[in-house]
Amino acid sequence: MTRSGAPPKAHHFIPVGHLARFGESGRTQRDAKLWVFDKLTGRVRHAKAGRVATQNDLYTYRVPMFPPGIDGLDALAAAISDAANRDWWVETDKAEIEHRGVQALAALERMPAGTHRLTESARVDMVAYVALQLTQHPTMMRRRAAAAVERFWTAAERLVSRDSPIASLFTGLGQGDSVLGLIPDQLSLARELNYLSWSVVRWLDGPGLVLGDNAVVARYPDQPFAIGDAWTPGATFTVPISPATAVFLGGFDPGLVLVEDRPADVARREIPLLNTMSWIRAERHVFGLRCEDLEATRAALGPFPARLASPDQLTVRESVLPRYALDDSGALEVIPPPSTLEYDHQAAFRERFARSGKSAVGRQRR
């Protein structure tokens, strides 16, 4: 938090605690140093975990909690531009999911080899974290925002030209809707991921795993780098949790966890493929404990360019976005989505974490 009580402008879309697992230990997790390959520039640098995988105001809510009707588009544009309507409750409250999720990663890495059965309460932190990573990446935030803006234009374009100067302000409307839809989107996806079995693989030696800026890698059987969802037949979701350990979610068997230790010769066959998938699913940056792991992954691409990227992983869940109705007088009606119509953010968090006996932190929306 800043001295004013507001969270920092730089919002992490991968928690520092997860990034630090791929870095050299520092005084704090934020100081852990890891190697970063920039796919856009082709450069490699050493950076601290606290200074990567961030975007300013990514989860700042820019639109006020409107009443059912808004008196004209000018009033809407003014509301979007008003700094008083900036809110950061999503960034503040999702930190609880991230904190618990990073703890769950460490617990999975320590599990003894063998077959385990986990209760739903024991799975909740991990599935909540995986769902959040998939729904909060900047590419998903942009795509959800674009879908929200398109819904607005479906209602408004007969009265307002898309070339109008006021049109650019509606981008803020879409960004706000995307932020507001993040937690409902994450909750819905977590419920779906909860039905999948898990496999935890630890490689005892060999090359190290890298972590893309999409910390969870979705793979679909017919088109590995297509867009799908948790119900796509054969879909798997890979989470590199350290240079030597990854978790795989896939297959319908709720609560099943298979933990395996694999030798170095297997690591030399499997890790390069996993690293290539992480690289391609990354939008721009790939992180690693060792520079040579990044260089080996780049070489494994062969003739394909380092910029090769397919970061869009999930279909946009439009059920978490509002609809709009605009009458001939210019009065705008915002129709909340079913998933958020009666949505109480604090109550949802209390319900999510009630099983563990701990309450969620954060504050209610205004």
TORKOL-4160 file (C-alpha; in steps of 0.2 Angstrom, whole numbers, padded with zeros to 4 digits, m for minus):
366
<pt num="1" X="0000" Y="0000" Z="0000"/>
<pt num="2" X="0005" Y="0018" Z="m0003"/>
<pt num="3" X="0006" Y="0031" Z="0011"/>
<pt num="4" X="m0011" Y="0037" Z="0005"/>
<pt num="5" X="m0019" Y="0020" Z="0009"/>
<pt num="6" X="m0021" Y="0016" Z="m0010"/>
<pt num="7" X="m0012" Y="0002" Z="m0018"/>
<pt num="8" X="0002" Y="0005" Z="m0030"/>
<pt num="9" X="m0002" Y="0010" Z="m0047"/>
<pt num="10" X="0009" Y="m0005" Z="m0054"/>
<pt num="11" X="m0002" Y="m0020" Z="m0053"/>
<pt num="12" X="0005" Y="m0037" Z="m0054"/>
<pt num="13" X="m0004" Y="m0050" Z="m0065"/>
<pt num="14" X="0008" Y="m0063" Z="m0058"/>
<pt num="15" X="0010" Y="m0062" Z="m0039"/>
<pt num="16" X="0028" Y="m0058" Z="m0033"/>
<pt num="17" X="0027" Y="m0074" Z="m0023"/>
<pt num="18" X="0026" Y="m0084" Z="m0038"/>
<pt num="19" X="0039" Y="m0075" Z="m0048"/>
<pt num="20" X="0051" Y="m0076" Z="m0034"/>
<pt num="21" X="0050" Y="m0095" Z="m0035"/>
<pt num="22" X="0060" Y="m0093" Z="m0052"/>
<pt num="23" X="0073" Y="m0081" Z="m0045"/>
<pt num="24" X="0088" Y="m0080" Z="m0034"/>
<pt num="25" X="0083" Y="m0077" Z="m0016"/>
<pt num="26" X="0084" Y="m0059" Z="m0010"/>
<pt num="27" X="0081" Y="m0049" Z="0006"/>
<pt num="28" X="0062" Y="m0050" Z="0002"/>
<pt num="29" X="0052" Y="m0059" Z="m0012"/>
<pt num="30" X="0051" Y="m0043" Z="m0021"/>
<pt num="31" X="0071" Y="m0042" Z="m0022"/>
<pt num="32" X="0072" Y="m0060" Z="m0029"/>
<pt num="33" X="0082" Y="m0059" Z="m0045"/>
<pt num="34" X="0076" Y="m0068" Z="m0061"/>
<pt num="35" X="0081" Y="m0068" Z="m0079"/>
<pt num="36" X="0069" Y="m0060" Z="m0091"/>
<pt num="37" X="0068" Y="m0063" Z="m0110"/>
<pt num="38" X="0059" Y="m0049" Z="m0119"/>
<pt num="39" X="0051" Y="m0057" Z="m0135"/>
<pt num="40" X="0048" Y="m0040" Z="m0143"/>
<pt num="41" X="0066" Y="m0033" Z="m0141"/>
<pt num="42" X="0075" Y="m0050" Z="m0141"/>
<pt num="43" X="0085" Y="m0044" Z="m0125"/>
<pt num="44" X="0088" Y="m0053" Z="m0109"/>
<pt num="45" X="0090" Y="m0044" Z="m0093"/>
<pt num="46" X="0092" Y="m0048" Z="m0074"/>
<pt num="47" X="0077" Y="m0040" Z="m0064"/>
<pt num="48" X="0069" Y="m0041" Z="m0047"/>
<pt num="49" X="0052" Y="m0050" Z="m0045"/>
<pt num="50" X="0044" Y="m0034" Z="m0039"/>
<pt num="51" X="0047" Y="m0025" Z="m0055"/>
<pt num="52" X="0041" Y="m0037" Z="m0068"/>
<pt num="53" X="0024" Y="m0044" Z="m0074"/>
<pt num="54" X="0015" Y="m0027" Z="m0069"/>
<pt num="55" X="0004" Y="m0015" Z="m0078"/>
<pt num="56" X="m0001" Y="0002" Z="m0071"/>
<pt num="57" X="m0019" Y="0003" Z="m0065"/>
<pt num="58" X="m0023" Y="m0014" Z="m0073"/>
<pt num="59" X="m0037" Y="m0018" Z="m0060"/>
<pt num="60" X="m0042" Y="0000" Z="m0056"/>
<pt num="61" X="m0061" Y="0002" Z="m0058"/>
<pt num="62" X="m0064" Y="0017" Z="m0068"/>
<pt num="63" X="m0083" Y="0018" Z="m0069"/>
<pt num="64" X="m0094" Y="0023" Z="m0054"/>
<pt num="65" X="m0108" Y="0011" Z="m0048"/>
<pt num="66" X="m0121" Y="0018" Z="m0059"/>
<pt num="67" X="m0140" Y="0019" Z="m0054"/>
<pt num="68" X="m0151" Y="0009" Z="m0066"/>
<pt num="69" X="m0153" Y="0024" Z="m0078"/>
<pt num="70" X="m0141" Y="0038" Z="m0083"/>
<pt num="71" X="m0147" Y="0054" Z="m0090"/>
<pt num="72" X="m0139" Y="0055" Z="m0107"/>
<pt num="73" X="m0122" Y="0050" Z="m0114"/>
<pt num="74" X="m0114" Y="0067" Z="m0109"/>
<pt num="75" X="m0117" Y="0062" Z="m0091"/>
<pt num="76" X="m0110" Y="0045" Z="m0094"/>
<pt num="77" X="m0094" Y="0052" Z="m0102"/>
<pt num="78" X="m0092" Y="0064" Z="m0088"/>
<pt num="79" X="m0093" Y="0050" Z="m0075"/>
<pt num="80" X="m0080" Y="0040" Z="m0084"/>
<pt num="81" X="m0068" Y="0054" Z="m0084"/>
<pt num="82" X="m0071" Y="0059" Z="m0066"/>
<pt num="83" X="m0055" Y="0054" Z="m0055"/>
<pt num="84" X="m0067" Y="0053" Z="m0040"/>
<pt num="85" X="m0074" Y="0037" Z="m0048"/>
<pt num="86" X="m0058" Y="0028" Z="m0048"/>
<pt num="87" X="m0058" Y="0013" Z="m0037"/>
<pt num="88" X="m0046" Y="m0001" Z="m0032"/>
<pt num="89" X="m0056" Y="m0014" Z="m0023"/>
<pt num="90" X="m0053" Y="m0028" Z="m0035"/>
<pt num="91" X="m0034" Y="m0026" Z="m0034"/>
<pt num="92" X="m0035" Y="m0025" Z="m0015"/>
<pt num="93" X="m0047" Y="m0040" Z="m0013"/>
<pt num="94" X="m0040" Y="m0052" Z="m0026"/>
<pt num="95" X="m0023" Y="m0051" Z="m0016"/>
<pt num="96" X="m0031" Y="m0064" Z="m0004"/>
<pt num="97" X="m0033" Y="m0076" Z="m0018"/>
<pt num="98" X="m0015" Y="m0074" Z="m0023"/>
<pt num="99" X="m0008" Y="m0075" Z="m0006"/>
<pt num="100" X="m0017" Y="m0091" Z="m0003"/>
<pt num="101" X="m0013" Y="m0098" Z="m0020"/>
<pt num="102" X="0006" Y="m0095" Z="m0018"/>
<pt num="103" X="0005" Y="m0105" Z="m0002"/>
<pt num="104" X="m0005" Y="m0119" Z="m0011"/>
<pt num="105" X="0009" Y="m0120" Z="m0024"/>
<pt num="106" X="0022" Y="m0122" Z="m0010"/>
<pt num="107" X="0011" Y="m0136" Z="m0002"/>
<pt num="108" X="0009" Y="m0145" Z="m0018"/>
<pt num="109" X="0028" Y="m0145" Z="m0021"/>
<pt num="110" X="0031" Y="m0153" Z="m0004"/>
<pt num="111" X="0018" Y="m0167" Z="m0006"/>
<pt num="112" X="0025" Y="m0185" Z="m0005"/>
<pt num="113" X="0025" Y="m0195" Z="m0021"/>
<pt num="114" X="0010" Y="m0206" Z="m0024"/>
<pt num="115" X="m0009" Y="m0204" Z="m0026"/>
<pt num="116" X="m0019" Y="m0193" Z="m0015"/>
<pt num="117" X="m0037" Y="m0188" Z="m0013"/>
<pt num="118" X="m0040" Y="m0170" Z="m0008"/>
<pt num="119" X="m0057" Y="m0163" Z="m0001"/>
<pt num="120" X="m0065" Y="m0148" Z="m0010"/>
<pt num="121" X="m0060" Y="m0137" Z="0005"/>
<pt num="122" X="m0042" Y="m0143" Z="0002"/>
<pt num="123" X="m0043" Y="m0139" Z="m0017"/>
<pt num="124" X="m0051" Y="m0122" Z="m0016"/>
<pt num="125" X="m0036" Y="m0111" Z="m0014"/>
<pt num="126" X="m0027" Y="m0119" Z="m0029"/>
<pt num="127" X="m0042" Y="m0119" Z="m0041"/>
<pt num="128" X="m0046" Y="m0101" Z="m0036"/>
<pt num="129" X="m0028" Y="m0096" Z="m0040"/>
<pt num="130" X="m0027" Y="m0105" Z="m0057"/>
<pt num="131" X="m0044" Y="m0097" Z="m0062"/>
<pt num="132" X="m0037" Y="m0080" Z="m0057"/>
<pt num="133" X="m0021" Y="m0082" Z="m0067"/>
<pt num="134" X="m0031" Y="m0086" Z="m0082"/>
<pt num="135" X="m0044" Y="m0072" Z="m0080"/>
<pt num="136" X="m0033" Y="m0058" Z="m0075"/>
<pt num="137" X="m0019" Y="m0058" Z="m0088"/>
<pt num="138" X="m0019" Y="m0042" Z="m0098"/>
<pt num="139" X="m0024" Y="m0050" Z="m0114"/>
<pt num="140" X="m0040" Y="m0057" Z="m0105"/>
<pt num="141" X="m0043" Y="m0040" Z="m0097"/>
<pt num="142" X="m0042" Y="m0032" Z="m0115"/>
<pt num="143" X="m0053" Y="m0045" Z="m0123"/>
<pt num="144" X="m0066" Y="m0044" Z="m0110"/>
<pt num="145" X="m0066" Y="m0025" Z="m0111"/>
<pt num="146" X="m0068" Y="m0025" Z="m0130"/>
<pt num="147" X="m0083" Y="m0037" Z="m0128"/>
<pt num="148" X="m0091" Y="m0025" Z="m0116"/>
<pt num="149" X="m0088" Y="m0010" Z="m0128"/>
<pt num="150" X="m0095" Y="m0019" Z="m0142"/>
<pt num="151" X="m0111" Y="m0022" Z="m0132"/>
<pt num="152" X="m0112" Y="m0004" Z="m0128"/>
<pt num="153" X="m0111" Y="0000" Z="m0147"/>
<pt num="154" X="m0124" Y="m0012" Z="m0151"/>
<pt num="155" X="m0136" Y="m0001" Z="m0141"/>
<pt num="156" X="m0129" Y="0016" Z="m0145"/>
<pt num="157" X="m0122" Y="0017" Z="m0163"/>
<pt num="158" X="m0139" Y="0022" Z="m0170"/>
<pt num="159" X="m0137" Y="0038" Z="m0160"/>
<pt num="160" X="m0118" Y="0040" Z="m0159"/>
<pt num="161" X="m0106" Y="0038" Z="m0172"/>
<pt num="162" X="m0091" Y="0027" Z="m0169"/>
<pt num="163" X="m0080" Y="0042" Z="m0175"/>
<pt num="164" X="m0087" Y="0054" Z="m0163"/>
<pt num="165" X="m0075" Y="0062" Z="m0151"/>
<pt num="166" X="m0085" Y="0056" Z="m0137"/>
<pt num="167" X="m0083" Y="0038" Z="m0143"/>
<pt num="168" X="m0065" Y="0036" Z="m0136"/>
<pt num="169" X="m0072" Y="0039" Z="m0118"/>
<pt num="170" X="m0082" Y="0023" Z="m0120"/>
<pt num="171" X="m0066" Y="0013" Z="m0119"/>
<pt num="172" X="m0065" Y="0018" Z="m0101"/>
<pt num="173" X="m0083" Y="0010" Z="m0099"/>
<pt num="174" X="m0076" Y="m0006" Z="m0106"/>
<pt num="175" X="m0061" Y="m0006" Z="m0095"/>
<pt num="176" X="m0072" Y="m0003" Z="m0080"/>
<pt num="177" X="m0084" Y="m0017" Z="m0085"/>
<pt num="178" X="m0069" Y="m0029" Z="m0088"/>
<pt num="179" X="m0062" Y="m0025" Z="m0070"/>
<pt num="180" X="m0079" Y="m0027" Z="m0062"/>
<pt num="181" X="m0082" Y="m0044" Z="m0071"/>
<pt num="182" X="m0065" Y="m0051" Z="m0066"/>
<pt num="183" X="m0070" Y="m0059" Z="m0049"/>
<pt num="184" X="m0086" Y="m0066" Z="m0056"/>
<pt num="185" X="m0077" Y="m0073" Z="m0071"/>
<pt num="186" X="m0064" Y="m0080" Z="m0059"/>
<pt num="187" X="m0077" Y="m0088" Z="m0048"/>
<pt num="188" X="m0086" Y="m0096" Z="m0062"/>
<pt num="189" X="m0070" Y="m0103" Z="m0070"/>
<pt num="190" X="m0064" Y="m0110" Z="m0052"/>
<pt num="191" X="m0080" Y="m0120" Z="m0051"/>
<pt num="192" X="m0077" Y="m0128" Z="m0067"/>
<pt num="193" X="m0058" Y="m0131" Z="m0064"/>
<pt num="194" X="m0063" Y="m0139" Z="m0047"/>
<pt num="195" X="m0069" Y="m0155" Z="m0057"/>
<pt num="196" X="m0052" Y="m0158" Z="m0065"/>
<pt num="197" X="m0039" Y="m0170" Z="m0058"/>
<pt num="198" X="m0021" Y="m0164" Z="m0054"/>
<pt num="199" X="m0004" Y="m0171" Z="m0058"/>
<pt num="200" X="0011" Y="m0164" Z="m0049"/>
<pt num="201" X="0028" Y="m0168" Z="m0057"/>
<pt num="202" X="0045" Y="m0165" Z="m0049"/>
<pt num="203" X="0060" Y="m0167" Z="m0060"/>
<pt num="204" X="0075" Y="m0172" Z="m0049"/>
<pt num="205" X="0088" Y="m0165" Z="m0061"/>
<pt num="206" X="0090" Y="m0158" Z="m0079"/>
<pt num="207" X="0085" Y="m0141" Z="m0087"/>
<pt num="208" X="0074" Y="m0129" Z="m0078"/>
<pt num="209" X="0057" Y="m0124" Z="m0081"/>
<pt num="210" X="0053" Y="m0106" Z="m0087"/>
<pt num="211" X="0038" Y="m0096" Z="m0083"/>
<pt num="212" X="0029" Y="m0086" Z="m0096"/>
<pt num="213" X="0019" Y="m0070" Z="m0092"/>
<pt num="214" X="0004" Y="m0081" Z="m0094"/>
<pt num="215" X="0008" Y="m0091" Z="m0078"/>
<pt num="216" X="m0005" Y="m0104" Z="m0083"/>
<pt num="217" X="m0003" Y="m0112" Z="m0100"/>
<pt num="218" X="m0019" Y="m0119" Z="m0108"/>
<pt num="219" X="m0017" Y="m0133" Z="m0121"/>
<pt num="220" X="m0031" Y="m0140" Z="m0132"/>
<pt num="221" X="m0029" Y="m0157" Z="m0140"/>
<pt num="222" X="m0033" Y="m0153" Z="m0159"/>
<pt num="223" X="m0026" Y="m0135" Z="m0159"/>
<pt num="224" X="m0014" Y="m0133" Z="m0144"/>
<pt num="225" X="m0013" Y="m0114" Z="m0144"/>
<pt num="226" X="m0031" Y="m0111" Z="m0149"/>
<pt num="227" X="m0044" Y="m0102" Z="m0138"/>
<pt num="228" X="m0056" Y="m0114" Z="m0127"/>
<pt num="229" X="m0062" Y="m0116" Z="m0109"/>
<pt num="230" X="m0062" Y="m0129" Z="m0095"/>
<pt num="231" X="m0075" Y="m0139" Z="m0104"/>
<pt num="232" X="m0066" Y="m0141" Z="m0120"/>
<pt num="233" X="m0063" Y="m0160" Z="m0122"/>
<pt num="234" X="m0045" Y="m0165" Z="m0118"/>
<pt num="235" X="m0040" Y="m0147" Z="m0111"/>
<pt num="236" X="m0026" Y="m0146" Z="m0099"/>
<pt num="237" X="m0019" Y="m0132" Z="m0089"/>
<pt num="238" X="m0001" Y="m0132" Z="m0084"/>
<pt num="239" X="0006" Y="m0122" Z="m0070"/>
<pt num="240" X="0025" Y="m0121" Z="m0068"/>
<pt num="241" X="0027" Y="m0118" Z="m0049"/>
<pt num="242" X="0046" Y="m0118" Z="m0048"/>
<pt num="243" X="0061" Y="m0123" Z="m0060"/>
<pt num="244" X="0059" Y="m0141" Z="m0055"/>
<pt num="245" X="0040" Y="m0143" Z="m0053"/>
<pt num="246" X="0024" Y="m0141" Z="m0063"/>
<pt num="247" X="0006" Y="m0145" Z="m0059"/>
<pt num="248" X="m0006" Y="m0151" Z="m0073"/>
<pt num="249" X="m0025" Y="m0149" Z="m0072"/>
<pt num="250" X="m0035" Y="m0160" Z="m0084"/>
<pt num="251" X="m0047" Y="m0175" Z="m0084"/>
<pt num="252" X="m0063" Y="m0177" Z="m0075"/>
<pt num="253" X="m0059" Y="m0184" Z="m0058"/>
<pt num="254" X="m0062" Y="m0171" Z="m0044"/>
<pt num="255" X="m0050" Y="m0172" Z="m0030"/>
<pt num="256" X="m0037" Y="m0184" Z="m0037"/>
<pt num="257" X="m0019" Y="m0179" Z="m0036"/>
<pt num="258" X="m0005" Y="m0189" Z="m0043"/>
<pt num="259" X="0013" Y="m0184" Z="m0037"/>
<pt num="260" X="0028" Y="m0190" Z="m0047"/>
<pt num="261" X="0046" Y="m0188" Z="m0046"/>
<pt num="262" X="0055" Y="m0190" Z="m0063"/>
<pt num="263" X="0073" Y="m0193" Z="m0066"/>
<pt num="264" X="0085" Y="m0181" Z="m0076"/>
<pt num="265" X="0084" Y="m0191" Z="m0093"/>
<pt num="266" X="0065" Y="m0189" Z="m0093"/>
<pt num="267" X="0067" Y="m0170" Z="m0088"/>
<pt num="268" X="0078" Y="m0168" Z="m0104"/>
<pt num="269" X="0064" Y="m0174" Z="m0115"/>
<pt num="270" X="0049" Y="m0166" Z="m0106"/>
<pt num="271" X="0055" Y="m0149" Z="m0100"/>
<pt num="272" X="0060" Y="m0142" Z="m0117"/>
<pt num="273" X="0042" Y="m0145" Z="m0124"/>
<pt num="274" X="0034" Y="m0138" Z="m0108"/>
<pt num="275" X="0045" Y="m0122" Z="m0109"/>
<pt num="276" X="0041" Y="m0120" Z="m0128"/>
<pt num="277" X="0022" Y="m0120" Z="m0123"/>
<pt num="278" X="0026" Y="m0107" Z="m0110"/>
<pt num="279" X="0035" Y="m0097" Z="m0122"/>
<pt num="280" X="0022" Y="m0097" Z="m0135"/>
<pt num="281" X="0008" Y="m0093" Z="m0123"/>
<pt num="282" X="0018" Y="m0078" Z="m0116"/>
<pt num="283" X="0013" Y="m0061" Z="m0123"/>
<pt num="284" X="0030" Y="m0053" Z="m0121"/>
<pt num="285" X="0040" Y="m0059" Z="m0107"/>
<pt num="286" X="0047" Y="m0076" Z="m0101"/>
<pt num="287" X="0056" Y="m0078" Z="m0084"/>
<pt num="288" X="0069" Y="m0091" Z="m0078"/>
<pt num="289" X="0080" Y="m0094" Z="m0064"/>
<pt num="290" X="0095" Y="m0097" Z="m0076"/>
<pt num="291" X="0099" Y="m0088" Z="m0092"/>
<pt num="292" X="0103" Y="m0104" Z="m0101"/>
<pt num="293" X="0086" Y="m0111" Z="m0099"/>
<pt num="294" X="0079" Y="m0096" Z="m0108"/>
<pt num="295" X="0092" Y="m0097" Z="m0121"/>
<pt num="296" X="0088" Y="m0116" Z="m0123"/>
<pt num="297" X="0070" Y="m0112" Z="m0125"/>
<pt num="298" X="0073" Y="m0099" Z="m0138"/>
<pt num="299" X="0084" Y="m0111" Z="m0148"/>
<pt num="300" X="0071" Y="m0125" Z="m0147"/>
<pt num="301" X="0059" Y="m0114" Z="m0157"/>
<pt num="302" X="0070" Y="m0117" Z="m0172"/>
<pt num="303" X="0065" Y="m0107" Z="m0187"/>
<pt num="304" X="0051" Y="m0099" Z="m0178"/>
<pt num="305" X="0054" Y="m0081" Z="m0173"/>
<pt num="306" X="0056" Y="m0077" Z="m0154"/>
<pt num="307" X="0041" Y="m0065" Z="m0155"/>
<pt num="308" X="0030" Y="m0080" Z="m0159"/>
<pt num="309" X="0015" Y="m0078" Z="m0147"/>
<pt num="310" X="m0002" Y="m0085" Z="m0144"/>
<pt num="311" X="m0007" Y="m0077" Z="m0127"/>
<pt num="312" X="m0026" Y="m0078" Z="m0130"/>
<pt num="313" X="m0032" Y="m0094" Z="m0120"/>
<pt num="314" X="m0050" Y="m0093" Z="m0115"/>
<pt num="315" X="m0066" Y="m0088" Z="m0123"/>
<pt num="316" X="m0074" Y="m0072" Z="m0116"/>
<pt num="317" X="m0087" Y="m0076" Z="m0103"/>
<pt num="318" X="m0100" Y="m0063" Z="m0109"/>
<pt num="319" X="m0112" Y="m0068" Z="m0094"/>
<pt num="320" X="m0101" Y="m0058" Z="m0083"/>
<pt num="321" X="m0103" Y="m0042" Z="m0093"/>
<pt num="322" X="m0118" Y="m0030" Z="m0093"/>
<pt num="323" X="m0130" Y="m0026" Z="m0107"/>
<pt num="324" X="m0135" Y="m0008" Z="m0112"/>
<pt num="325" X="m0151" Y="m0001" Z="m0118"/>
<pt num="326" X="m0152" Y="0017" Z="m0125"/>
<pt num="327" X="m0169" Y="0026" Z="m0129"/>
<pt num="328" X="m0171" Y="0039" Z="m0142"/>
<pt num="329" X="m0169" Y="0053" Z="m0129"/>
<pt num="330" X="m0151" Y="0047" Z="m0125"/>
<pt num="331" X="m0156" Y="0039" Z="m0108"/>
<pt num="332" X="m0145" Y="0024" Z="m0105"/>
<pt num="333" X="m0150" Y="0009" Z="m0095"/>
<pt num="334" X="m0136" Y="m0002" Z="m0089"/>
<pt num="335" X="m0143" Y="m0020" Z="m0087"/>
<pt num="336" X="m0132" Y="m0030" Z="m0075"/>
<pt num="337" X="m0127" Y="m0047" Z="m0079"/>
<pt num="338" X="m0135" Y="m0062" Z="m0070"/>
<pt num="339" X="m0119" Y="m0066" Z="m0062"/>
<pt num="340" X="m0117" Y="m0049" Z="m0054"/>
<pt num="341" X="m0135" Y="m0043" Z="m0052"/>
<pt num="342" X="m0135" Y="m0049" Z="m0034"/>
<pt num="343" X="m0117" Y="m0050" Z="m0032"/>
<pt num="344" X="m0110" Y="m0045" Z="m0015"/>
<pt num="345" X="m0091" Y="m0045" Z="m0016"/>
<pt num="346" X="m0087" Y="m0047" Z="0002"/>
<pt num="347" X="m0100" Y="m0061" Z="0005"/>
<pt num="348" X="m0093" Y="m0070" Z="m0010"/>
<pt num="349" X="m0076" Y="m0070" Z="m0002"/>
<pt num="350" X="m0082" Y="m0075" Z="0015"/>
<pt num="351" X="m0091" Y="m0090" Z="0007"/>
<pt num="352" X="m0076" Y="m0095" Z="m0003"/>
<pt num="353" X="m0064" Y="m0095" Z="0012"/>
<pt num="354" X="m0076" Y="m0100" Z="0026"/>
<pt num="355" X="m0071" Y="m0118" Z="0025"/>
<pt num="356" X="m0053" Y="m0113" Z="0031"/>
<pt num="357" X="m0060" Y="m0103" Z="0046"/>
<pt num="358" X="m0051" Y="m0087" Z="0040"/>
<pt num="359" X="m0060" Y="m0072" Z="0034"/>
<pt num="360" X="m0056" Y="m0063" Z="0018"/>
<pt num="361" X="m0049" Y="m0045" Z="0018"/>
<pt num="362" X="m0054" Y="m0030" Z="0008"/>
<pt num="363" X="m0068" Y="m0018" Z="0008"/>
<pt num="364" X="m0085" Y="m0016" Z="m0001"/>
<pt num="365" X="m0088" Y="m0007" Z="m0017"/>
<pt num="366" X="m0095" Y="0010" Z="m0015"/>
